[in-house]
Amino acid sequence: MKFKRIAIDISKHAFTLHGVDDADRPVLRRDLRRAEVETFFAKIDSTEVIMEACGGAHHWGRVLAGLGHKVRLIPAQYVRPFVRRAKNDRTDAEAINDAASRPGMPTVAVKTAQHQAELIILKHREMLVAQRTQVINALRGHAAEFGVVAAKGTAQVQPLLDKLAGDPAIPAAARAMFVRIGEHAAELGRQIAAVDADLSAQHKASSVSQMLAEVPGIGPVTAITLAVGVDPAAFASGRHFAAWLGLTPKEHSTGGKHRLGRISKAGNERLRSLLVVGAMAVIRHAKPGKRSVSPWLLALLARKPRKLAAVALANKIARTVWAMMARGEAYRHLPVTA
């Protein structure tokens, strides 16, 4: 039988298929074990296969594309509105099919194995940073139980440990645990430094990353994250890219009245955070009288709070980055006479 489209709700062990014919009538509803998926699709004619975008979907997208099928991945948030009540695997697969039938439905490009491999180091660094923050916060919280309060930041960890070790009022068992917590934080710091060294080497080997690092507010980590994690061809314009990052305001317009709210915080949270932090660094050095400072930024800072200006500047940096990556152009620095 020839299918117009087959939607798959993937999971760890059981895959649910929902296939339709040329009239969009359901002609296939069945479950497959993981080991049976490739055999099943190898036997049928080339068709369109739809899945929700996730890590495992990229693997199956590559496998099914190798069998001659056309694979489309749809973001999960666009599938959710099509799920009817009594949610289960079969209704999920049907919802994926209904979403795919809509014209203009956004899709996600299938990542290559090399692309996913390059992303692992970035995700691993993010995990290590989060773990170190958790350990330091636990140390500060336990220290506060004994009346010892310290400022935030990794630079304050060693002075805090020294203070705890020299306080005779703290029981010996607690001091021993503080030493272990400090060693754990130090070990995570060493692992982060090793990952940063790998990222630095990756940055030096990438011409795109080095080109992006010329933009004010973008350092090596942000540059390599953009170079590895962003495909400029997936976005129609710089505004679409900024919207994907969640740096554009939510809209609550009705009746011809335009109401813009806070930023949507959609897309890649880590990349958005890096851009906003980089924008704050630019704002920190934006002083009136400096010839290299953008007049637009100075005018914005004169009428808006610093953090709001940082988000606006991050939005502008994102659009600049997209233009550079999409067109292969180097960054044009602001004239000194500006």
C-alpha positions as CSV (number, residue, x, y, z in Angstrom):
1,M,0.0,0.0,0.0
2,K,1.2,3.5,-0.8
3,F,0.9,6.1,1.9
4,K,0.7,9.9,1.5
5,R,2.1,10.5,4.9
6,I,3.1,8.5,8.0
7,A,3.3,10.2,11.4
8,I,5.4,8.5,14.2
9,D,5.1,9.0,17.9
10,I,8.5,7.8,19.0
11,S,9.5,6.6,22.5
12,K,12.1,4.4,24.1
13,H,10.7,1.0,23.1
14,A,7.4,1.3,21.3
15,F,6.7,3.5,18.2
16,T,3.1,4.3,17.2
17,L,2.4,4.9,13.5
18,H,-0.5,6.8,12.0
19,G,-0.6,6.7,8.1
20,V,-3.0,8.3,5.7
21,D,-3.8,7.9,2.0
22,D,-4.1,10.6,-0.7
23,A,-7.5,11.6,0.6
24,D,-6.1,12.0,4.2
25,R,-8.0,9.0,5.4
26,P,-6.4,6.9,8.1
27,V,-5.2,3.6,6.6
28,L,-2.5,2.6,9.1
29,R,-2.6,2.5,12.9
30,R,-0.1,0.2,14.5
31,D,2.6,-0.1,17.1
32,L,6.2,-1.2,16.3
33,R,9.0,-2.2,18.6
34,R,12.2,-0.3,18.1
35,A,13.9,-3.1,16.3
36,E,11.1,-3.4,13.8
37,V,11.0,0.2,12.6
38,E,13.8,0.1,10.1
39,T,12.6,-3.2,8.6
40,F,9.0,-1.9,8.2
41,F,10.1,1.3,6.4
42,A,12.5,-0.6,4.2
43,K,9.6,-2.6,2.7
44,I,7.3,0.3,1.8
45,D,7.5,2.8,-1.0
46,S,9.1,6.2,-0.5
47,T,6.7,8.4,1.5
48,E,6.7,11.5,3.8
49,V,7.5,10.6,7.5
50,I,6.7,13.1,10.2
51,M,8.0,13.1,13.8
52,E,8.2,15.5,16.7
53,A,11.6,17.2,16.9
54,C,13.7,15.8,19.7
55,G,17.2,14.2,20.1
56,G,16.1,10.7,19.1
57,A,14.1,12.1,16.1
58,H,17.3,13.3,14.4
59,H,18.7,9.8,14.6
60,W,15.6,8.2,13.1
61,G,15.4,11.0,10.6
62,R,18.8,10.1,9.3
63,V,18.0,6.4,9.2
64,L,14.7,6.9,7.3
65,A,16.2,9.4,4.9
66,G,18.8,6.8,4.1
67,L,15.9,4.4,3.2
68,G,14.6,7.0,0.6
69,H,11.9,8.6,2.7
70,K,11.3,12.3,3.1
71,V,11.5,13.2,6.8
72,R,10.1,16.3,8.4
73,L,10.5,17.2,12.1
74,I,7.9,19.5,13.7
75,P,8.5,21.3,17.0
76,A,6.5,19.7,19.8
77,Q,4.8,23.0,20.8
78,Y,3.2,23.2,17.4
79,V,1.9,19.6,17.7
80,R,0.3,20.1,21.1
81,P,-2.7,22.1,20.0
82,F,-3.8,19.3,17.7
83,V,-3.9,16.7,20.5
84,R,-7.5,15.8,21.3
85,R,-8.8,14.7,24.7
86,A,-8.0,11.3,26.1
87,K,-4.3,11.7,25.3
88,N,-2.4,8.5,24.4
89,D,0.2,7.4,22.0
90,R,-2.3,6.9,19.1
91,T,-3.9,10.4,19.6
92,D,-0.4,11.8,19.7
93,A,0.5,10.2,16.4
94,E,-2.7,11.5,14.9
95,A,-2.0,15.0,16.2
96,I,1.5,14.9,14.5
97,N,-0.2,13.9,11.2
98,D,-2.8,16.7,11.6
99,A,-0.1,19.3,12.3
100,A,1.9,18.1,9.3
101,S,-1.2,18.5,7.1
102,R,-1.3,22.3,7.8
103,P,0.3,24.4,5.1
104,G,3.2,26.5,6.3
105,M,3.8,24.4,9.4
106,P,7.4,25.2,10.6
107,T,9.8,22.3,10.6
108,V,13.3,21.6,12.0
109,A,16.1,20.4,9.9
110,V,17.5,16.9,10.6
111,K,20.9,17.3,12.3
112,T,23.8,15.3,11.0
113,A,25.7,13.0,13.4
114,Q,28.7,15.3,13.3
115,H,26.6,18.3,14.2
116,Q,25.1,16.5,17.2
117,A,28.6,15.4,18.3
118,E,29.8,19.0,18.2
119,L,26.9,20.1,20.4
120,I,27.7,17.6,23.1
121,I,30.7,19.6,24.4
122,L,28.5,22.7,24.8
123,K,25.7,20.8,26.6
124,H,28.3,19.1,28.8
125,R,29.8,22.5,29.8
126,E,26.4,23.8,30.6
127,M,25.8,20.8,32.8
128,L,29.1,21.3,34.7
129,V,28.5,25.0,35.2
130,A,25.0,24.2,36.7
131,Q,26.4,21.5,38.9
132,R,29.2,23.9,40.2
133,T,26.6,26.6,40.9
134,Q,24.5,24.0,42.8
135,V,27.5,22.9,44.9
136,I,28.5,26.5,45.8
137,N,24.9,27.4,46.7
138,A,24.8,24.3,49.0
139,L,28.0,25.3,50.6
140,R,26.8,28.9,51.3
141,G,23.5,27.5,52.6
142,H,25.2,25.1,55.0
143,A,27.6,27.8,56.2
144,A,24.7,30.1,56.9
145,E,23.3,27.5,59.3
146,F,26.4,28.2,61.5
147,G,26.1,32.0,61.1
148,V,28.8,32.3,58.4
149,V,27.6,34.4,55.5
150,A,29.6,34.9,52.2
151,A,29.1,36.8,49.1
152,K,28.0,35.2,45.8
153,G,30.5,34.1,43.2
154,T,33.1,31.4,42.6
155,A,35.9,33.8,43.8
156,Q,34.3,33.8,47.3
157,V,34.4,30.0,47.7
158,Q,38.0,29.7,48.9
159,P,37.8,32.6,51.5
160,L,34.6,31.0,52.8
161,L,36.2,27.6,53.1
162,D,39.2,29.1,55.0
163,K,36.8,30.9,57.3
164,L,34.8,27.8,58.0
165,A,38.0,25.7,58.6
166,G,39.3,28.2,61.2
167,D,36.0,28.6,63.1
168,P,36.3,26.5,66.4
169,A,32.5,26.9,67.0
170,I,31.7,24.7,64.1
171,P,31.6,20.9,64.9
172,A,34.5,18.8,63.4
173,A,32.0,16.7,61.4
174,A,30.6,19.8,59.7
175,R,34.1,21.1,59.0
176,A,35.1,17.8,57.4
177,M,32.0,18.0,55.1
178,F,32.8,21.5,54.1
179,V,36.2,20.3,53.0
180,R,34.6,17.6,50.8
181,I,32.2,20.1,49.3
182,G,35.1,22.5,48.5
183,E,37.0,19.6,46.8
184,H,33.9,18.8,44.8
185,A,33.5,22.4,43.7
186,A,37.2,22.6,42.8
187,E,37.0,19.4,40.8
188,L,34.1,20.7,38.8
189,G,36.1,23.9,38.2
190,R,39.0,21.9,36.8
191,Q,36.6,20.0,34.5
192,I,35.1,23.3,33.3
193,A,38.6,24.6,32.6
194,A,39.4,21.5,30.5
195,V,36.2,21.8,28.5
196,D,36.9,25.6,28.0
197,A,40.3,24.6,26.6
198,D,38.7,22.3,24.1
199,L,36.2,25.0,23.2
200,S,39.1,27.5,22.7
201,A,40.8,25.1,20.3
202,Q,37.5,24.5,18.5
203,H,37.1,28.3,18.3
204,K,40.5,28.8,16.8
205,A,39.9,26.1,14.2
206,S,36.6,27.6,13.1
207,S,36.7,30.6,10.7
208,V,33.0,31.3,11.3
209,S,33.5,31.4,15.1
210,Q,36.5,33.7,14.8
211,M,34.5,36.0,12.5
212,L,31.6,36.2,15.0
213,A,34.0,37.0,17.8
214,E,34.7,40.3,16.2
215,V,31.2,41.5,17.2
216,P,31.2,43.5,20.5
217,G,29.6,41.4,23.2
218,I,30.5,38.0,21.7
219,G,33.4,36.0,23.2
220,P,34.8,32.7,22.2
221,V,32.2,30.6,24.0
222,T,29.3,32.5,22.5
223,A,31.0,32.5,19.1
224,I,31.5,28.7,19.0
225,T,28.0,28.1,20.3
226,L,26.6,30.2,17.5
227,A,28.8,28.6,14.9
228,V,28.0,25.1,15.9
229,G,24.4,25.4,17.1
230,V,22.8,27.7,14.6
231,D,22.0,27.1,10.9
232,P,21.3,30.5,9.3
233,A,19.5,28.9,6.4
234,A,16.7,27.8,8.8
235,F,15.7,31.4,9.3
236,A,14.2,33.8,6.8
237,S,15.7,36.9,8.3
238,G,17.5,38.2,11.4
239,R,14.2,39.0,13.0
240,H,13.1,35.4,12.7
241,F,16.4,34.3,14.3
242,A,15.9,36.8,17.2
243,A,12.3,35.6,17.7
244,W,13.5,32.0,17.8
245,L,15.9,33.0,20.6
246,G,13.0,34.6,22.5
247,L,14.5,38.1,22.3
248,T,11.3,39.7,20.8
249,P,8.3,40.8,22.8
250,K,5.2,38.7,23.2
251,E,2.2,40.3,21.4
252,H,-1.2,40.6,22.9
253,S,-2.9,42.6,20.2
254,T,-6.6,42.7,19.5
255,G,-9.2,45.0,17.9
256,G,-6.5,46.9,16.0
257,K,-4.7,47.8,19.3
258,H,-1.1,46.6,19.4
259,R,0.1,45.5,22.8
260,L,3.7,44.2,23.2
261,G,4.7,42.5,26.5
262,R,7.9,41.0,27.8
263,I,10.3,38.8,25.8
264,S,8.9,35.4,24.9
265,K,12.0,33.4,26.3
266,A,11.5,30.9,23.5
267,G,14.2,28.9,21.7
268,N,17.7,28.2,23.0
269,E,17.8,29.5,26.6
270,R,21.6,29.1,27.0
271,L,22.3,31.0,23.8
272,R,19.9,33.8,24.8
273,S,21.6,34.0,28.2
274,L,25.0,34.3,26.6
275,L,23.9,37.1,24.3
276,V,22.3,39.1,27.1
277,V,25.3,38.7,29.3
278,G,27.5,39.9,26.4
279,A,25.2,42.8,25.9
280,M,25.6,43.8,29.6
281,A,29.3,43.7,29.2
282,V,29.1,46.2,26.3
283,I,26.7,48.4,28.3
284,R,29.2,48.4,31.2
285,H,31.8,50.1,29.0
286,A,29.3,52.4,27.1
287,K,30.1,55.8,28.5
288,P,29.3,59.2,26.9
289,G,32.3,60.7,25.2
290,K,33.7,57.4,23.9
291,R,34.0,57.7,20.1
292,S,33.6,53.9,19.6
293,V,30.3,53.7,21.4
294,S,27.1,53.5,19.3
295,P,24.9,56.6,19.5
296,W,21.9,54.3,19.3
297,L,23.0,52.5,22.5
298,L,23.7,55.8,24.3
299,A,20.3,57.2,23.4
300,L,18.6,53.9,24.5
301,L,20.4,54.0,27.8
302,A,19.3,57.6,28.4
303,R,15.6,56.6,28.4
304,K,15.5,52.9,29.3
305,P,16.8,50.8,32.2
306,R,20.1,49.0,31.7
307,K,18.6,45.5,31.7
308,L,15.9,46.4,29.2
309,A,18.6,48.0,27.0
310,A,20.7,44.8,27.3
311,V,17.9,42.7,25.8
312,A,17.4,45.2,23.0
313,L,21.1,45.2,22.3
314,A,21.1,41.3,22.4
315,N,18.3,41.4,19.8
316,K,20.5,43.7,17.6
317,I,23.5,41.4,18.1
318,A,21.4,38.4,17.1
319,R,20.3,40.1,13.9
320,T,23.9,41.1,13.1
321,V,25.1,37.6,13.7
322,W,22.5,36.1,11.4
323,A,23.4,38.5,8.6
324,M,27.1,37.7,9.0
325,M,26.5,33.9,8.9
326,A,23.9,34.0,6.1
327,R,25.9,36.2,3.8
328,G,29.5,35.3,4.9
329,E,30.3,38.9,5.6
330,A,32.8,40.2,8.2
331,Y,31.7,42.5,11.0
332,R,31.8,46.2,10.0
333,H,33.1,48.0,13.0
334,L,31.6,51.4,14.0
335,P,33.7,54.3,12.6
336,V,35.8,56.0,15.3
337,T,34.3,59.3,14.3
338,A,30.8,58.3,15.1
